[in-house]
Protein backbone atom coordinates (compact mmCIF):
# COMPACT_ATOMS: atom_id res chain seq x y z
CA UNK A 1 0.00 0.00 0.00
CA UNK A 2 1.41 3.33 -1.01
CA UNK A 3 1.93 5.87 1.72
CA UNK A 4 -0.14 9.01 1.72
CA UNK A 5 1.48 12.17 0.45
CA UNK A 6 1.86 14.72 3.24
CA UNK A 7 0.82 17.83 1.30
CA UNK A 8 1.19 20.32 4.21
CA UNK A 9 4.72 19.05 4.86
CA UNK A 10 5.66 19.42 1.18
CA UNK A 11 4.29 22.97 1.09
CA UNK A 12 6.12 23.87 4.30
CA UNK A 13 9.35 22.31 3.03
CA UNK A 14 9.04 24.27 -0.22
CA UNK A 15 8.62 27.65 1.49
CA UNK A 16 11.39 26.93 4.01
CA UNK A 17 13.73 25.90 1.18
CA UNK A 18 12.95 29.04 -0.81
CA UNK A 19 13.50 31.18 2.29
CA UNK A 20 16.82 29.46 3.01
CA UNK A 21 18.01 30.03 -0.57
CA UNK A 22 17.03 33.71 -0.45
CA UNK A 23 18.92 34.15 2.83
CA UNK A 24 21.97 32.28 1.51
CA UNK A 25 22.36 34.22 -1.76
CA UNK A 26 23.88 37.41 -0.20
CA UNK A 27 26.54 35.32 1.57
CA UNK A 28 27.35 33.46 -1.65
CA UNK A 29 27.54 36.77 -3.51
CA UNK A 30 29.91 38.17 -0.87
CA UNK A 31 32.24 35.15 -1.06
CA UNK A 32 32.33 35.15 -4.86
CA UNK A 33 32.81 38.93 -5.02
CA UNK A 34 35.80 38.64 -2.69
CA UNK A 35 37.46 36.54 -5.41
CA UNK A 36 37.01 39.21 -8.08
CA UNK A 37 39.05 42.29 -8.85
CA UNK A 38 37.53 45.65 -8.00
CA UNK A 39 37.21 46.52 -11.70
CA UNK A 40 35.25 43.34 -12.37
CA UNK A 41 32.86 44.01 -9.48
CA UNK A 42 31.97 47.51 -10.67
CA UNK A 43 31.77 46.44 -14.31
CA UNK A 44 28.19 46.48 -15.70
CA UNK A 45 28.82 43.09 -17.33
CA UNK A 46 29.92 41.47 -14.07
CA UNK A 47 28.14 38.21 -13.29
CA UNK A 48 27.72 36.19 -10.13
CA UNK A 49 30.83 34.06 -10.65
CA UNK A 50 34.30 35.59 -11.11
CA UNK A 51 35.80 35.48 -14.61
CA UNK A 52 39.28 35.33 -13.10
CA UNK A 53 39.88 34.33 -9.50
CA UNK A 54 41.86 36.97 -7.61
CA UNK A 55 43.03 36.95 -4.00
CA UNK A 56 44.17 40.58 -4.06
CA UNK A 57 41.39 41.56 -1.66
CA UNK A 58 42.55 39.07 0.96
CA UNK A 59 46.18 40.12 0.51
CA UNK A 60 45.24 43.76 1.07
CA UNK A 61 43.25 42.95 4.21
CA UNK A 62 46.04 40.89 5.77
CA UNK A 63 49.11 42.82 4.61
CA UNK A 64 48.02 46.47 4.62
CA UNK A 65 46.15 46.54 7.94
CA UNK A 66 46.60 45.04 11.44
CA UNK A 67 43.74 42.65 10.73
CA UNK A 68 45.10 39.85 12.94
CA UNK A 69 45.30 42.34 15.80
CA UNK A 70 41.67 43.30 15.21
CA UNK A 71 40.78 39.61 15.10
CA UNK A 72 42.40 39.05 18.50
CA UNK A 73 40.62 42.11 19.91
CA UNK A 74 37.25 40.81 18.75
CA UNK A 75 37.99 37.30 20.00
CA UNK A 76 38.96 38.61 23.43
CA UNK A 77 35.98 40.93 23.85
CA UNK A 78 33.43 38.47 22.42
CA UNK A 79 34.71 35.54 24.50
CA UNK A 80 34.82 37.62 27.70
CA UNK A 81 31.30 38.99 27.16
CA UNK A 82 29.94 35.53 26.35
CA UNK A 83 31.49 33.72 29.32
CA UNK A 84 30.52 36.33 31.90
CA UNK A 85 27.03 36.73 30.43
CA UNK A 86 26.43 32.98 30.64
CA UNK A 87 27.44 32.97 34.31
CA UNK A 88 25.42 36.04 35.29
CA UNK A 89 22.40 34.76 33.35
CA UNK A 90 22.54 31.34 34.99
CA UNK A 91 22.97 32.61 38.54
CA UNK A 92 20.44 35.41 38.02
CA UNK A 93 17.89 32.96 36.63
CA UNK A 94 18.51 30.67 39.60
CA UNK A 95 17.85 33.47 42.08
CA UNK A 96 14.61 34.55 40.40
CA UNK A 97 13.39 30.97 39.93
CA UNK A 98 14.15 29.40 43.31
CA UNK A 99 14.32 32.25 45.84
CA UNK A 100 11.60 34.45 47.26
CA UNK A 101 12.46 37.96 48.40
CA UNK A 102 10.77 41.32 48.80
CA UNK A 103 10.22 43.16 45.54
CA UNK A 104 11.02 40.11 43.44
CA UNK A 105 8.25 40.67 40.90
CA UNK A 106 9.09 44.36 40.57
CA UNK A 107 12.76 43.61 39.97
CA UNK A 108 11.88 40.99 37.38
CA UNK A 109 9.52 43.35 35.55
CA UNK A 110 12.24 46.01 35.49
CA UNK A 111 14.65 43.40 34.15
CA UNK A 112 12.24 42.50 31.35
CA UNK A 113 11.69 46.20 30.65
CA UNK A 114 15.39 46.59 29.80
CA UNK A 115 14.81 44.26 26.84
CA UNK A 116 12.37 46.78 25.36
CA UNK A 117 14.68 49.81 25.56
CA UNK A 118 16.71 50.46 22.38
CA UNK A 119 20.45 50.73 22.87
CA UNK A 120 20.41 54.23 21.38
CA UNK A 121 18.42 55.43 24.42
CA UNK A 122 21.13 54.42 26.91
CA UNK A 123 24.08 55.03 24.61
CA UNK A 124 24.91 58.52 25.90
CA UNK A 125 24.59 57.62 29.63
CA UNK A 126 26.73 54.53 29.01
CA UNK A 127 29.35 56.64 27.25
CA UNK A 128 29.46 59.15 30.12
CA UNK A 129 29.84 56.35 32.68
CA UNK A 130 32.65 54.71 30.70
CA UNK A 131 34.30 58.12 30.32
CA UNK A 132 34.13 58.77 34.09
CA UNK A 133 35.71 55.35 34.66
CA UNK A 134 38.60 56.32 32.37
CA UNK A 135 37.99 53.38 30.03
CA UNK A 136 37.56 55.21 26.73
CA UNK A 137 39.72 53.72 23.98
CA UNK A 138 40.01 50.53 26.04
CA UNK A 139 38.66 47.09 25.18
CA UNK A 140 36.99 46.91 28.59
CA UNK A 141 34.77 49.78 27.45
CA UNK A 142 33.16 47.22 25.14
CA UNK A 143 33.05 44.40 27.68
CA UNK A 144 31.69 46.04 30.85
CA UNK A 145 28.34 47.35 29.51
CA UNK A 146 27.50 43.90 28.10
CA UNK A 147 28.14 41.60 31.06
CA UNK A 148 24.48 41.15 32.04
CA UNK A 149 21.66 40.10 29.72
CA UNK A 150 18.01 40.53 30.61
CA UNK A 151 17.06 37.98 27.98
CA UNK A 152 19.67 35.56 29.32
CA UNK A 153 18.33 35.77 32.88
CA UNK A 154 14.77 35.32 31.62
CA UNK A 155 15.75 32.28 29.55
CA UNK A 156 17.65 30.66 32.44
CA UNK A 157 14.76 31.33 34.82
CA UNK A 158 12.33 29.53 32.52
CA UNK A 159 14.52 26.43 32.47
CA UNK A 160 15.35 26.40 36.18
CA UNK A 161 11.69 26.66 37.18
CA UNK A 162 11.20 23.20 35.63
CA UNK A 163 13.79 21.66 38.00
CA UNK A 164 12.02 20.08 41.04
CA UNK A 165 12.64 21.82 44.35
CA UNK A 166 13.02 18.39 45.97
CA UNK A 167 16.34 17.89 44.21
CA UNK A 168 17.65 21.19 45.55
CA UNK A 169 16.42 20.41 49.07
CA UNK A 170 18.06 16.98 48.92
CA UNK A 171 21.37 18.58 47.98
CA UNK A 172 21.09 21.00 50.89
CA UNK A 173 20.30 18.17 53.31
CA UNK A 174 23.42 16.37 52.08
CA UNK A 175 25.44 19.41 53.14
CA UNK A 176 25.89 21.18 49.82
CA UNK A 177 26.12 24.95 50.06
CA UNK A 178 24.12 27.30 47.87
CA UNK A 179 26.86 27.86 45.34
CA UNK A 180 27.77 24.17 45.18
CA UNK A 181 24.10 23.31 44.62
CA UNK A 182 23.97 25.82 41.80
CA UNK A 183 27.28 24.73 40.27
CA UNK A 184 26.85 20.95 40.55
CA UNK A 185 23.10 20.51 40.08
CA UNK A 186 21.58 23.51 38.32
CA UNK A 187 24.31 24.52 35.88
CA UNK A 188 24.71 21.11 34.14
CA UNK A 189 20.97 21.00 33.40
CA UNK A 190 21.17 24.43 31.77
CA UNK A 191 23.64 23.31 29.10
CA UNK A 192 21.18 23.36 26.15
CA UNK A 193 19.81 26.79 27.07
CA UNK A 194 23.25 28.24 27.76
CA UNK A 195 24.56 26.86 24.45
CA UNK A 196 21.85 28.71 22.54
CA UNK A 197 22.38 31.85 24.62
CA UNK A 198 26.14 31.60 24.16
CA UNK A 199 25.85 31.55 20.37
CA UNK A 200 23.45 34.50 20.36
CA UNK A 201 25.69 36.47 22.73
CA UNK A 202 28.90 35.69 20.86
CA UNK A 203 27.37 36.66 17.52
CA UNK A 204 25.98 39.91 18.92
CA UNK A 205 29.32 40.82 20.52
CA UNK A 206 31.31 39.84 17.43
CA UNK A 207 29.12 41.85 15.06
CA UNK A 208 28.72 44.89 17.32
CA UNK A 209 29.65 47.95 15.32
CA UNK A 210 28.11 51.10 16.79
CA UNK A 211 29.40 50.91 20.38
CA UNK A 212 33.05 50.08 19.48
CA UNK A 213 32.93 52.88 16.90
CA UNK A 214 31.99 55.32 19.67
CA UNK A 215 34.40 54.28 22.44
CA UNK A 216 37.48 53.24 20.41
CA UNK A 217 39.67 55.61 18.40
CA UNK A 218 43.01 53.77 18.30
CA UNK A 219 43.54 51.72 15.15
CA UNK A 220 45.30 48.93 17.06
CA UNK A 221 42.32 48.56 19.41
CA UNK A 222 39.67 48.31 16.73
CA UNK A 223 37.45 45.26 16.39
CA UNK A 224 36.84 43.48 13.10
CA UNK A 225 33.48 45.12 12.22
CA UNK A 226 35.28 48.47 12.18
CA UNK A 227 37.55 47.04 9.48
CA UNK A 228 34.76 47.60 6.98
CA UNK A 229 35.03 51.34 7.64
CA UNK A 230 38.82 51.24 7.57
CA UNK A 231 38.86 49.77 4.07
CA UNK A 232 36.39 52.30 2.67
CA UNK A 233 38.26 55.00 0.80
CA UNK A 234 37.40 58.66 1.20
CA UNK A 235 36.29 59.05 -2.41
CA UNK A 236 35.89 55.45 -3.57
CA UNK A 237 35.32 51.95 -2.20
CA UNK A 238 37.48 48.91 -2.91
CA UNK A 239 34.61 46.45 -2.98
CA UNK A 240 36.76 43.34 -3.30
CA UNK A 241 38.71 44.35 -0.18
CA UNK A 242 35.51 45.06 1.76
CA UNK A 243 34.03 41.72 0.66
CA UNK A 244 37.23 39.89 1.62
CA UNK A 245 37.14 41.50 5.06
CA UNK A 246 33.48 40.50 5.39
CA UNK A 247 34.30 36.87 4.60
CA UNK A 248 37.13 36.79 7.15
CA UNK A 249 34.86 38.38 9.76
CA UNK A 250 32.17 35.78 9.12
CA UNK A 251 34.41 32.69 9.41
CA UNK A 252 34.80 32.60 13.26
CA UNK A 253 31.04 32.95 13.78
CA UNK A 254 30.36 30.09 11.37
CA UNK A 255 32.94 27.91 13.16
CA UNK A 256 31.36 28.60 16.56
CA UNK A 257 27.92 27.71 15.22
CA UNK A 258 29.14 24.49 13.58
CA UNK A 259 30.78 23.37 16.83
CA UNK A 260 27.75 24.06 19.01
CA UNK A 261 24.92 23.62 16.49
CA UNK A 262 23.56 20.44 18.12
CA UNK A 263 23.31 22.09 21.54
CA UNK A 264 21.94 25.24 19.91
CA UNK A 265 19.12 23.38 18.14
CA UNK A 266 18.32 21.40 21.29
CA UNK A 267 18.25 24.58 23.37
CA UNK A 268 15.97 26.36 20.91
CA UNK A 269 13.62 23.35 20.82
CA UNK A 270 13.43 23.22 24.61
CA UNK A 271 12.89 26.98 24.69
CA UNK A 272 9.85 26.52 22.47
CA UNK A 273 8.48 23.88 24.83
CA UNK A 274 8.72 26.30 27.75
Number of C-alpha atoms within 10 A of each C-alpha: 3 4 5 6 8 8 9 9 9 11 11 11 12 12 11 12 12 12 11 11 11 11 11 11 11 11 15 14 14 19 18 19 28 27 24 26 22 19 12 18 19 12 10 8 7 14 13 12 14 16 12 10 13 16 15 16 22 20 13 17 22 14 10 10 16 15 21 15 16 20 19 15 19 24 18 17 21 23 18 18 25 25 14 17 24 23 17 18 24 26 20 19 23 22 17 21 19 14 9 10 8 7 8 13 12 10 12 14 10 12 16 16 11 13 12 9 10 9 13 11 9 10 13 12 11 16 18 12 14 20 14 10 10 11 17 20 20 17 19 17 24 26 19 15 15 18 17 18 22 20 15 24 27 20 21 26 22 17 21 21 15 10 15 10 11 9 13 18 13 12 17 14 10 9 11 15 12 11 11 14 18 18 13 12 15 20 18 11 13 17 16 22 25 26 22 24 25 24 19 16 23 23 19 14 21 25 18 18 17 13 16 22 16 15 20 20 13 9 15 14 18 26 30 28 22 18 22 16 13 15 20 14 9 7 5 8 13 16 22 29 26 25 25 27 24 19 19 18 21 17 10 15 15 12 11 14 19 11 10 15 16 13 18 23 15 16 20 16 14 13 16 8 7 11
